[in-house]
Amino acid sequence: MESAENMRQKYPLAVFILFVLTGALTFAQDPPKWGEWSHWGDQGDGTYRNPVLPSDYSDIDCIRVGDDFYAVSSTFQYSPGMIVLHSKDLVNWTIKGHAVSDVTQIGKELNWDRMNRYGRGIWAGAIRYHNEKYYLYFGTPDEGLFMTTASDPAGPWEPLHCMKAERGWDDCCPFFDDDGRAYFVATHFAAGYKTYLYRMTPDGKNLIEDSKVLVNEGAGREANKLYKFNGTYYHFYSEVSDGRYVMMQRASSIAGPYTEKKQLSRTQRHFNEPNQGGIVEGPDGKWYFLTHHGSGYWAGRIASLLPIHWIDGWPIIGEPDKDKIGTMVWQAAKPSNCYPIQTPQSSDDFDKLSLGPQWEWNHQPRNEMWSLTDRPGHLRLKAFRPLQNDDLFKAGNTLTQRCFGTARNEVIVRIDLAGMADGQRAGLCHYAGSFAMMGVCQNDGKRRLEFQSGEERVTGSEWTDHLIWLRSVWGLDGKADFFFSTDGKDFKPFGKTCRLGWGRYRGDRIGIYCFNNKTESGWIDVDDFIYRYKTDDTP
């Protein structure tokens, strides 16, 4: 007898109609071992498989505006900060832009000359739509609580406004009630994870301090969201016992008392604890939870879409168990079949006057040291001294984007080395908690291939060509190998296999680096950055 999987691939429409007629819109299946998925996202047959974003979109939140869905994800020290995503069906996502163009609006420690905010900077935020404007709020653990607004989620966003200049706050969310009053919830984690509700000024910019009400405390409670369903106010949050899981409390008044509580999902540590996210109504009129998986993984805190079942007025996340508590769903019917398969942007030919929205600098860049116009069609990275020699984490001109945890990933970058100077190092890198980089170094007028992982370094033969192609390949095992080529076709391995990792609350990054240990001189020109990743397990 032919397997169900083969039938689904050969007769996708017939199988989907059968699912609809039988009401089987979530599928019984053996859950995959974490990180061993060969399929993800839109399956092209009316279904999707989790994760929908197998990449580092941490602390995600989501809203619906008309027929569009927007999500935001924390970016820590990266600039531009607070990434904004767009979708039509909650499964297929592209990058719309960023809300914070210059992260030094937050503080000087995020600048290239300090680089002192690894694992800090922009933490979990929330996006909302009110009076034809988008409102975005987030906290930083050191500088305080911030907000910005825009008429278009693609930007431009207003300069950041600091609502509370105090350390130790996180996971905030606004709420605009039907009567026009504005509220705000956030956790003071530095004071025992106390969660407070505030009134805000009508413009949503300032907290009314004497309105503060304690609505929750303890157990690592954060991931706050405020909702109103059928006239009842709901405070969504997560907490920790044997792991992190999702909770909700509700009341007839937004200020409480919140006397009713319900656990919405299990801890599910074997599935990296899906917990923080946003509840939203899909295009099919059903409800969904877009969430990150909150435990450390080499590809980061990846994102899944879980169906919601309303039981006794509570939005149970995933498949309810016998206790009416939700569990992970790996495959389900798409909320809509009206839109094509799309994935976040990755490759770039640098032919435009601005960088693609997939790019983020490691800390705020030194803007005069990079250009897209000095040599049109190329990204020019100019070298200057790092804060500490040979330390990628202290080199202030590294351009990065997220890695994907898929069956096969390949990045190829073409670099013109003609402008290099003595003391300069440039090439392709991976990093999170540790780093590995492969490229070219120049000393005494000679260039050589070079690989470095932490303090371990391998130096190769002299490189006499002006052009070099560098390549990195990795798969679901999170092991990457570097290669080089003189023509972009025939690649040879160099260096050692590096294990991609999790560190400083982030998954692995792929990046282009350029610095000079000796002087402020030299440059490279990057012509093409090609990133191919698989959306399924076909050859």
Beta strands, then each sheet from edge to edge (+ up, - down):
strand 1: 41-42
strand 2: 47-49
strand 3: 61-65
strand 4: 68-73
strand 5: 78-79
strand 6: 81-87
strand 7: 93-100
strand 8: 125-130
strand 9: 133-140
strand 10: 144-150
strand 11: 161-164
strand 12: 169-176
strand 13: 182-188
strand 14: 194-200
strand 15: 207-217
strand 16: 222-229
strand 17: 232-240
strand 18: 244-251
strand 19: 260-263
strand 20: 274-281
strand 21: 287-293
strand 22: 303-311
strand 23: 314-317
strand 24: 319-320
strand 25: 326-327
strand 26: 331-333
strand 27: 360-362
strand 28: 370-371
strand 29: 379-382
strand 30: 399-402
strand 31: 409-416
strand 32: 424-431
strand 33: 435-443
strand 34: 446-453
strand 35: 456-462
strand 36: 467-474
strand 37: 479-485
strand 38: 492-499
strand 39: 509-516
strand 40: 523-533
sheet 1: 1+ 2- 26+
sheet 2: 3+ 4- 6+ 7-
sheet 3: 5+ 27- 30+ 39- 32+ 33- 34+ 35-
sheet 4: 8+ 9- 10+ 11-
sheet 5: 12+ 13- 14+ 15-
sheet 6: 16+ 17- 18+ 19-
sheet 7: 20+ 21- 22+ 23-
sheet 8: 24+ 25-
sheet 9: 28+ 29- 40+ 31- 36+ 37- 38+
end
